């Protein structure tokens, strides 16, 4: 049985790795757990796929918004 959220999540994690190349994969997951659940000790362990998916989406949106802003600023 496949998990549709996981199928969507895997490619988005790949995109996030491209956006954030200096971060190791384990760090990336730990950081997304903090985005999803806050800085609680069991965030990585307790995080659900839908929470991780939402955190990854929001982080990608931030990266894209920053890139767009830099692009606009460089055209000034």
C-alpha positions in Angstrom: 0.0 0.0 0.0 1.4 3.4 -1.0 1.2 6.5 1.0 0.2 9.4 -1.3 1.7 12.0 1.1 5.0 10.2 1.0 4.9 10.0 -2.8 4.5 13.8 -2.8 7.1 14.3 -0.1 10.0 12.5 -1.6 10.5 14.8 -4.7 9.9 17.9 -2.5 12.7 16.8 -0.2 14.9 16.5 -3.3 14.0 20.1 -4.2 14.7 21.2 -0.7 18.1 19.5 -0.9 18.9 21.5 -4.1 17.8 24.8 -2.4 19.8 24.0 0.8 22.9 22.2 -0.5 25.1 22.8 2.5 22.8 21.0 4.9 23.2 17.2 5.4 20.0 15.2 4.9 19.7 14.3 8.6 20.0 17.9 9.5 17.4 18.8 6.9 14.9 16.3 8.4 15.7 17.5 11.9 15.2 21.2 10.8 11.9 20.3 9.2 10.8 18.6 12.4 11.5 21.8 14.3 9.5 23.8 11.6 6.7 21.3 11.9 6.5 20.7 15.7 8.8 23.3 17.3 12.0 22.6 19.3 10.7 19.7 21.3 12.9 16.7 22.1 10.7 14.2 20.3 9.8 16.3 17.2 11.6 14.1 14.7 10.2 10.9 16.2 6.6 12.2 16.6 6.3 14.1 13.4 3.7 12.8 11.0 4.1 12.7 7.2 1.5 15.4 6.7 3.4 17.7 9.2 6.7 17.1 7.4 5.0 17.8 4.0 3.6 21.1 5.3 7.0 22.1 6.7 8.8 21.2 3.5 6.3 23.2 1.4 6.6 26.2 3.7 10.4 26.1 3.6 10.4 25.8 -0.2 8.1 28.8 -0.4 10.5 30.8 1.7 13.4 29.9 -0.5 11.5 30.8 -3.6 10.3 34.1 -2.2 13.8 35.0 -1.2 15.1 34.1 -4.6 12.4 36.2 -6.3 13.2 39.2 -4.0 16.9 38.9 -4.8 16.1 38.8 -8.5 13.9 42.0 -8.2 16.6 43.8 -6.2 19.3 42.9 -8.7 17.1 44.5 -11.5 17.0 47.8 -9.7 
